[in-house]
């Protein structure tokens, strides 16, 4: 067996261990005189993964959830965060963000998002391709307090040329390079990103998506394709895209209403009805992700799809420097509020921003939950009741009865702000 083959096997094994949590060191049992590093007290906990809604105290030790009980004495903790009157959920997970400020003009540092959307984990949605993914690993994930994962862009230049389209020249879509990068970074790389809008791929048809799918297969890590839609060349191509996606792949901007280059609306709703291929994709297990952004969420498309029994699976922001300045303010908490205005329950939207994206990432045990043994990631929110108006990316407005206001965030047992850890540790 060659050295290259041995190395590849080692990398894949390491990625598999990270994905299953088997590579995580065993946690020492907590003795009667041991203290929690942080105690979140008086919390109105909502953890859909446990079908739990009620007042609980959460004890975090060594970066993971150690206990969740009806009453934990504050003397049992080194630091106490009082969450009285607040909604406490598993740490919010943003499956589609742009958090690569060093390699393109659109990225925002992940930690700067915490105050605005209480995210404890974000996924860089194809900011970097094979040529620059090392920077994702060394300068982003390694330096970020926020847990950071990424999709490798099928184009080796990623989004570095933005606003110039990365796939007008199909030669940038280098399947083997993307596959190698995915395999070598299996602990943080979830899969391959491809943008299929006409203003990105011109008239290359299915070829970019086919290369992305092939890269996942070659890598052998179980990687998922995240496929960006919105304004594709034709309705026929939209159906072909949906038919090509595999179970577990992600259709992002699923409720986009953006037109193609000719001004035609070629997205998953046509004539007020969902495309048959969209129904089939959902039934097959393709994950429908919002990816709100500054131009990729249309209330009318969402309403038509949900009326036919096809809701989203995950609620993500597609936050970047342009979308963050748009009227829709696509922070995850706002996206959750918009879907509450469309009739989803608080429990449903929390699931779509915690447990479901946690399972898609599949790199940490119990990610997106508050179960004992889960990462010590906690989001603290205010549920503000009262009339609120939400706007999508096409100036459609909807009225809601409540919105979610960020209050505090805990990542790996370390709070942003008080109570400060001493000595301070970012994990």
Secondary structure, DSSP 8 states (H G I E B T S, - for coil): --HHHHHHHHHHHHHHHHHHTTTS-------TT--BSEEEEEEEEEEGGGTEEEEEEEEEETTEEEEEES---GGGBSSEEE-TT-EEEE-EEEEEE---TTTSSS---GGGGHHHH-EEEEEEEEEEETTTHHHIIIIIITT-SSEEEEEEESBTTTTTTTTS-SSSSGGGB-HHHHHHHHHHTTTTEEEEEEE--HHHHTT-TTHHHHHHHHHHHHHTS--EEEEE-SS-S-HHHHHHHHHH--TT-EEETTT-----TTS---SSEETTEE-HHHHHHHHHT-EEE---TTT---HHHHHHHHHTT---SB----B-TTGGGSTT---HHHHHHHHHHTT--HHHHHHHTTHHHHHHH--STTTTS-STTSBS-EEEEEEEEEEEEEE-TTS-EEEEEEEEEEEEEEETTEESSSS--SS----
